Amino acid sequence: MLRNLLIMFLLIWTYSSFGQIPRLHVDGRNIYDQNDSLIMLRGFNWGWWGEALPEDAGIIKNELGGNAVRLAFRWYYWGGTDKDNPMNARDSLSPGNIKPDYLNLLDSYIEWLSGEEIWTILFINSDQGAGKNENHFFNTPYLNEEFLETWKFLANRYKETPYIAAFELMAEPQYQKHKRDVNREELVGWYREIADSINTVTRSSIPFVIGPQNYYLPDSLTNEYYLDGYQVIYAANMFKPHDYCVGDPDLTYPSAYVNKETIETYYNVPLQFREKFNVPVWVDQWGASRLSNGYVEYTKDVIDFLERNELHWTYWNWRQYSGDRGIFERYPKWSGDYQLDTLLFELFGSVLLDDECLISTSSISETACDSYTSPSGKTWTVSGTYLDTIPNSAGCDSIMTIDLTFDCPNSLRNSTILPLSIYPNPVKDFINIELEELCDDLVIEVYDLTGQFITSKNYKNISRLTYSFEGLKGNYLIKISNTKGKTSVFKLIKQ
């Protein structure tokens, strides 16, 4: 333990002496590092306590391209001996209510990850206390107090440790098992109590992770869980459909039961939550067992979904075997000589690593009226900061940060829509405008994206015309109206 503390001290001293301690902070739906650089958390769970090896952090960073690990710390409140539960780190007689050997192991894990500049999301895995058994944190005062003490102890221990990304306050709360004891409001109140307790130590310098009831089911992330006044990353897992993910032999991918469309549907609620409250959302666990028929295609399609929707994620699991039908990534199943699943490197390395590519970044500010379409074709209707990815000149990713504001002058807002079609868009020099009926008086006005007037032109007795954009550069709003008060406004992209 002394060696671990010394190494941790040297890491802290190095960052404190020569720059800021690497930390994350939340701003709107985005996560930034200590240099205000945008961060997408993508990595793996170290879920089965005691399984990680010293070289794993380097493998995750250098061979799989991950930058984050969700680190489970097994701390069960119920009694029993080490024989009954050898992974239980809880000991009420030790500092922080943690067995010294287990604390030493936790220090080692965090040391390995910090040394590779991998972000650690730390959570206390204590699902019995979260409502799995009848006696739990919500109805047992001494357990409640001990849990808070343990969190404060860990927060104080790692408050200056580099690359601590967030504290996940409670893993997989299950209050539905005992509805008579706990309701949704109590769970959110418990989150606040834990967060306030930790903040007395960290002074709000480390974000929190919270998720909805019952194993973080994605469709449970509803409005009640919005926690105002804190730095929060909202979590929901993606083990849906659960029977397929754990390897039901009667199910396969793709099929009518599980396919690309169902993947999109499963995560509708968290995506809506993100848009409504402008907060970051993280898929804390996802994956399928090697026993799942078609799990390779399933994994590829989930990665595609996560990347397209700019969701933070950590895959379950890494060097972990959790039973005959569990989520695991080692094989052969019952051999003592486990081998790393090389498919992981093909699936994740190809997405997260590209040694031949130089990724470029840029930032722009845009103002729009009713909607905004990004260079890659994404459409947004709410002000905020967004990420967009397009190919750069080298054929690699160019990641663009778009600071988007919706502020449309009243003169550019549609009242009664004038039925017409307009094409092509994007436009090179000319656009075609076709109305559904003959118009006695037609006015075409052109504005820039801030609503500044550029030019206008009037037409008489017309139903079809060609309008010139020669000599203009950039993107524009075109307002087309008649004398009957009908108006349509379009955004035109000038090539």
C-alpha positions in Angstrom: 0.0 0.0 0.0 2.9 2.4 0.8 4.2 1.9 -2.8 0.8 2.8 -4.3 0.4 5.9 -2.2 3.9 7.0 -3.1 3.2 6.6 -6.8 -0.1 8.4 -6.4 1.6 11.2 -4.6 4.2 11.6 -7.4 1.4 11.8 -10.0 -0.5 14.4 -8.0 2.7 16.4 -7.4 3.6 16.3 -11.0 0.3 17.7 -12.2 0.0 20.2 -9.4 3.5 21.5 -10.0 3.4 21.7 -13.8 -0.2 22.2 -14.7 -3.8 21.6 -13.8 -4.9 18.2 -12.5 -6.7 16.4 -15.3 -10.4 16.8 -14.6 -13.7 16.8 -16.5 -16.5 19.3 -16.3 -20.0 19.4 -17.8 -21.3 22.2 -19.9 -24.7 21.6 -21.4 -24.8 18.2 -23.2 -21.0 18.2 -23.5 -18.0 17.1 -21.4 -14.7 19.0 -21.4 -11.3 18.3 -19.9 -9.2 20.7 -17.9 -8.0 22.4 -21.1 -11.6 23.0 -22.2 -11.2 20.4 -25.0 -14.3 18.5 -25.9 -14.1 14.8 -24.7 -16.1 11.8 -25.8 -15.8 9.0 -23.2 -15.5 5.7 -24.9 -14.1 2.6 -23.2 -14.7 -0.5 -21.1 -16.0 -1.8 -17.7 -13.6 -3.4 -15.3 -16.5 -5.1 -13.7 -15.4 -8.3 -12.1 -13.4 -7.3 -9.0 -9.8 -8.6 -9.0 -9.7 -9.6 -12.7 -7.8 -6.6 -14.1 -4.1 -7.0 -14.9 -1.3 -4.2 -14.9 -1.1 -4.3 -18.7 -4.8 -3.9 -19.3 -4.7 -0.1 -19.1 -2.1 0.1 -21.8 -4.0 -2.4 -24.0 -7.2 -0.4 -23.7 -5.5 2.9 -24.7 -3.0 1.7 -27.3 -4.6 -1.3 -28.9 -8.3 -0.7 -28.4 -8.3 3.1 -28.5 -10.4 3.6 -25.4 -10.0 6.6 -23.1 -12.3 5.6 -20.2 -12.9 2.8 -17.7 -15.9 2.3 -15.5 -14.4 0.8 -12.3 -16.6 -1.3 -10.1 -15.7 -1.4 -6.4 -17.5 -4.4 -4.7 -18.7 -3.2 -1.3 -21.6 -5.3 0.0 -23.4 -4.3 3.2 -24.7 -7.7 4.1 -22.6 -9.9 6.5 -20.9 -13.2 5.9 -17.3 -14.3 5.8 -14.8 -13.9 3.0 -15.6 -17.5 2.1 -19.2 -16.6 1.6 -18.3 -13.5 -0.5 -14.6 -13.3 -1.2 -15.0 -10.1 -3.3 -16.7 -8.1 -0.5 -14.5 -5.1 0.4 -16.7 -3.9 3.2 -15.2 -3.9 6.8 -16.8 -1.6 9.3 -13.7 -1.7 11.5 -11.3 -0.4 8.9 -10.7 3.2 7.7 -13.4 4.1 5.2 -15.2 0.8 6.0 -12.9 -0.9 3.5 -10.6 -3.9 4.0 -6.9 -2.7 3.6 -6.1 -5.3 1.0 -9.0 -4.2 -1.2 -8.2 -0.6 -0.8 -4.6 -1.3 -1.9 -6.0 -3.1 -5.0 -8.2 -0.1 -5.8 -5.2 2.2 -5.5 -3.4 -0.1 -7.9 -6.2 0.0 -10.5 -6.5 3.8 -10.4 -2.7 4.1 -10.6 -2.5 1.9 -13.7 -5.3 3.9 -15.4 -4.0 7.4 -14.4 -0.5 6.4 -15.7 -2.0 5.7 -19.1 -4.1 8.9 -19.0 -7.4 6.9 -19.0 -10.4 8.5 -17.3 -11.8 6.5 -14.4 -15.5 6.5 -13.5 -15.6 5.0 -10.0 -18.7 3.4 -8.5 -19.4 1.5 -5.4 -21.1 -1.7 -6.5 -23.5 -2.5 -3.7 -26.7 -3.6 -5.3 -28.1 -5.2 -2.1 -28.0 -1.7 -0.5 -29.6 -0.2 -3.6 -32.8 -2.2 -3.0 -32.2 -5.8 -4.0 -32.8 -7.1 -0.5 -35.5 -6.0 1.9 -33.0 -4.2 4.2 -31.2 -1.5 2.3 -29.8 2.0 2.5 -33.2 3.6 2.3 -34.7 2.0 5.4 -31.6 1.1 7.5 -30.1 4.2 9.1 -26.7 2.8 10.1 -26.2 1.4 6.5 -27.1 4.8 5.1 -24.6 6.5 7.3 -21.8 4.0 6.6 -22.4 4.3 2.8 -22.0 8.1 3.0 -18.8 7.7 5.1 -17.3 5.4 2.5 -18.1 7.7 -0.3 -16.5 10.7 1.6 -13.5 8.6 2.4 -12.9 7.7 -1.3 -13.7 11.2 -2.5 -11.1 12.6 -0.1 -8.5 9.9 -1.1 -8.8 10.6 -4.8 -9.8 14.3 -4.9 -6.5 15.3 -6.4 -5.7 12.1 -8.3 -5.3 12.7 -12.0 -7.9 11.4 -14.5 -10.7 10.7 -12.0 -13.6 11.4 -14.4 -16.7 11.0 -12.2 -18.2 9.3 -9.2 -21.2 7.1 -10.0 -23.3 7.6 -6.9 -25.2 4.4 -6.8 -25.0 1.5 -9.3 -28.2 0.0 -10.5 -30.8 1.1 -7.9 -33.6 -1.4 -7.7 -36.2 0.3 -5.5 -39.0 -1.3 -7.5 -38.4 -4.6 -5.7 -39.7 -3.1 -2.5 -42.1 -0.3 -3.5 -43.5 0.0 0.0 -40.1 1.3 1.1 -38.7 3.5 -1.7 -40.2 5.6 -4.4 -38.7 7.6 -7.2 -38.6 10.9 -5.3 -36.7 9.2 -2.4 -34.1 7.8 -4.9 -33.5 11.3 -6.3 -33.3 12.7 -2.7 -30.8 10.0 -1.9 -28.7 11.0 -4.9 -28.7 14.6 -3.6 -27.7 13.4 -0.1 -24.7 11.5 -1.5 -23.7 14.3 -3.8 -23.8 16.9 -1.0 -21.8 14.7 1.2 -19.1 14.2 -1.4 -19.1 17.9 -2.3 -18.0 18.8 1.3 -14.7 17.1 0.3 -14.3 17.8 -3.4 -15.9 21.2 -3.5 -17.9 20.2 -6.6 -14.7 19.6 -8.7 -15.6 16.1 -9.8 -18.9 15.4 -11.7 -21.4 12.8 -10.6 -23.2 10.0 -12.5 -26.7 9.0 -11.8 -29.2 6.8 -13.5 -32.9 5.7 -13.2 -34.3 2.7 -11.2 -34.0 -1.0 -11.9 -30.7 -1.6 -13.6 -30.7 1.7 -15.4 -33.3 0.6 -18.0 -33.1 3.2 -20.7 -36.8 3.9 -20.9 -36.8 4.7 -17.2 -34.7 7.9 -17.6 -37.6 10.2 -17.2 -38.0 13.9 -16.1 -38.0 13.1 -12.4 -34.2 12.3 -12.5 -33.1 15.7 -13.7 -30.8 16.9 -10.9 -30.5 20.7 -11.1 -27.5 22.5 -9.4 -24.9 19.7 -9.9 -22.5 18.6 -12.5 -24.2 15.4 -13.7 -23.7 12.8 -16.4 -26.8 10.7 -16.8 -26.4 7.0 -17.3 -28.6 4.3 -18.8 -27.5 0.9 -19.9 -28.3 -0.9 -23.1 -28.8 -4.6 -22.3 -31.9 -4.8 -24.4 -33.4 -7.1 -25.2 -31.9 -8.7 -22.1 -32.6 -12.3 -23.1 -30.7 -11.8 -26.4 -27.7 -10.1 -24.8 -27.2 -12.9 -22.2 -27.2 -15.6 -24.9 -30.6 -17.1 -25.3 -30.0 -19.8 -27.9 -33.5 -19.4 -29.4 -32.8 -15.8 -30.4 -30.6 -14.4 -33.2 -29.5 -11.1 -34.7 -30.8 -9.6 -36.9 -34.4 -10.8 -36.6 -37.9 -9.4 -36.1 -37.2 -9.5 -32.4 -33.9 -7.6 -32.4 -32.5 -5.5 -35.3 -31.2 -2.1 -36.2 -34.7 -0.5 -35.7 -35.2 -2.0 -32.3 -31.7 -0.7 -31.2 -32.8 2.8 -32.2 -36.1 2.4 -30.4 -34.6 1.1 -27.1 -32.7 4.4 -26.6 -35.4 6.9 -27.6 -36.1 8.0 -24.1 -32.5 8.9 -23.0 -32.0 10.8 -26.3 -35.2 12.8 -25.6 -34.0 13.4 -22.1 -30.7 14.7 -23.4 -32.4 17.1 -25.8 -35.0 18.3 -23.3 -32.5 19.1 -20.4 -29.4 19.7 -22.5 -27.3 17.3 -20.5 -24.7 14.6 -21.3 -25.9 10.9 -21.5 -23.6 8.0 -21.1 -24.3 4.3 -22.0 -22.6 2.8 -19.0 -23.0 -0.8 -20.0 -23.8 -2.5 -23.3 -22.8 -5.7 -25.1 -23.8 -9.2 -26.0 -22.5 -12.6 -24.9 -20.4 -14.7 -27.2 -23.2 -17.2 -26.8 -25.6 -14.7 -28.5 -26.3 -15.7 -32.2 -25.1 -12.9 -34.4 -23.4 -11.0 -31.6 -20.7 -9.7 -34.0 -23.2 -7.9 -36.2 -25.1 -6.7 -33.1 -21.9 -5.2 -31.6 -21.1 -3.4 -34.9 -24.6 -2.0 -35.2 -24.6 -0.8 -31.6 -21.2 0.9 -32.1 -22.6 2.6 -35.2 -25.7 3.8 -33.3 -23.6 5.2 -30.4 -21.2 7.0 -32.6 -23.9 8.5 -34.8 -25.8 9.8 -31.8 -22.7 11.1 -30.0 -23.3 9.1 -26.9 -20.6 8.4 -24.3 -20.2 4.7 -23.7 -18.3 1.9 -21.8 -18.6 -1.6 -23.1 -19.3 -4.5 -20.7 -16.9 -6.2 -20.1 -13.1 -6.5 -20.1 -11.2 -9.7 -19.0 -14.4 -10.8 -17.2 -16.3 -14.0 -17.0 -19.6 -14.0 -15.1 -21.2 -17.3 -15.5 -22.6 -19.7 -18.1 -24.9 -17.1 -19.6 -23.3 -13.9 -18.6 -21.5 -11.1 -20.6 -17.9 -12.2 -21.1 -15.0 -11.6 -23.4 -12.6 -14.4 -22.6 -12.5 -17.9 -24.0 -12.5 -20.9 -23.9 -15.3 -20.9 -21.4 -14.1 -23.4 -18.9 -10.4 -23.5 -19.6 -8.0 -22.2 -17.0 -5.9 -20.7 -19.8 -8.1 -17.8 -20.8 -7.2 -15.9 -24.0 -8.2 -12.4 -24.9 -11.1 -12.3 -27.4 -9.2 -11.0 -30.5 -12.6 -9.9 -32.0 -12.5 -7.0 -29.5 -9.5 -5.6 -31.3 -11.3 -5.9 -34.7 -14.5 -4.4 -33.5 -13.2 -1.6 -31.3 -9.8 -0.9 -32.6 -11.1 -0.3 -36.1 -13.5 2.4 -34.7 -11.4 4.0 -32.0 -7.9 3.7 -33.5 -6.7 4.8 -36.9 -2.9 5.1 -37.1 -3.0 6.4 -40.7 -5.5 9.2 -39.9 -5.0 12.7 -38.6 -8.2 13.8 -37.0 -8.8 17.6 -37.4 -11.0 19.8 -35.2 -12.7 23.2 -35.7 -15.3 25.4 -34.0 -18.0 27.6 -35.6 -20.9 29.7 -34.3 -24.2 29.6 -36.2 -27.5 31.5 -35.8 -30.6 30.0 -37.3 -34.4 30.5 -37.3 -36.6 27.4 -37.1 -34.0 24.6 -37.8 -30.3 24.2 -38.6 -28.8 21.5 -40.9 -25.1 20.7 -40.2 -22.5 20.1 -42.9 -23.0 16.3 -42.5 -26.8 16.6 -42.8 -27.9 16.5 -39.1 -30.8 18.8 -38.2 -31.2 20.5 -34.8 -34.0 22.8 -33.6 -32.8 23.7 -30.1 -30.0 26.1 -29.2 -26.9 24.4 -27.8 -23.4 23.2 -28.5 -23.2 20.2 -30.9 -20.6 17.9 -32.5 -20.6 17.2 -36.2 -18.2 14.9 -38.1 -17.3 15.2 -41.8 -14.4 13.9 -43.8 -11.4 16.2 -44.1 -9.1 16.6 -47.0 -7.1 13.5 -46.0 -10.3 11.4 -45.8 -10.1 11.3 -42.0 -12.6 12.6 -39.5 -13.0 16.4 -39.1 -14.8 17.0 -35.8 -16.6 20.3 -35.8 -18.0 22.0 -32.6 -21.0 24.0 -33.5 -22.2 26.7 -31.1 -25.8 27.0 -32.3 -28.3 29.8 -31.4 -31.9 30.0 -32.6 -32.9 33.7 -32.8 -35.2 34.4 -35.7 -36.6 37.9 -36.4 -40.4 38.0 -36.4 -40.3 38.9 -40.1 -38.7 35.5 -40.9 -41.2 33.3 -38.9 -43.7 31.4 -40.9 -47.4 32.3 -40.4 -49.5 30.6 -42.9 -47.2 28.5 -45.1 -47.1 29.2 -48.8 -47.2 25.9 -50.6 -44.3 25.5 -53.0 -41.2 23.5 -53.8 -37.6 24.7 -54.1 -34.7 22.9 -55.6 -31.8 22.2 -55.8 -30.5 22.6 -52.3 -27.5 22.9 -51.9 -27.4 25.3 -54.8 -24.6 26.4 -57.1 -25.9 29.4 -59.0 -29.7 29.0 -59.6 -32.7 27.6 -57.8 -36.0 26.6 -59.2 -39.2 27.7 -57.4 -42.5 26.1 -58.2 -45.8 27.3 -56.6 -48.9 25.2 -56.5 -51.0 28.0 -58.0 -50.6 31.2 -59.9 -49.6 34.1 -57.7 -50.5 37.7 -58.6 -47.8 39.3 -56.5 -44.8 37.3 -55.2 -41.9 38.7 -53.1 -38.6 36.9 -52.7 -36.3 38.2 -49.9 -32.8 36.9 -49.0 -31.3 37.2 -45.6 -28.1 35.9 -44.0 -28.3 33.4 -41.1 -28.4 36.2 -38.5 -31.5 37.6 -40.1 -29.7 40.5 -41.8 -31.5 41.6 -45.0 -29.5 41.1 -48.3 -31.7 41.7 -51.3 -35.3 41.3 -52.6 -37.2 41.0 -55.8 -40.9 41.2 -56.9 -42.7 39.1 -59.4 -46.2 39.4 -61.1 -48.6 36.6 -62.2 -46.2 33.8 -61.8 -46.2 30.1 -60.7 -42.7 29.0 -61.7 -39.4 30.9 -61.8 -35.6 30.5 -61.6 -33.8 32.7 -59.1 -30.1 33.5 -59.3 -27.6 33.2 -56.5 -24.6 34.0 -58.7 -22.0 36.1 -56.8 -23.2 35.1 -53.4 -21.2 33.0 -51.0 -22.2 31.2 -47.8 -25.6 30.0 -46.5 -28.8 32.1 -46.7 -32.4 32.2 -45.7 -34.9 32.8 -48.5 -38.3 34.1 -47.6 -41.1 33.8 -50.3 -44.4 35.5 -49.6 -47.6 36.6 -51.4 -50.0 39.5 -50.8 -52.5 37.1 -49.0 -50.2 36.8 -46.0 -48.8 33.3 -46.9 -45.1 32.8 -46.3 -42.4 30.1 -46.5 -38.8 30.4 -45.3 -36.0 28.0 -46.4 -32.4 27.7 -45.5 -30.2 27.5 -48.7 -26.7 26.1 -48.7 -24.6 27.9 -51.4 -21.9 25.6 -52.8 
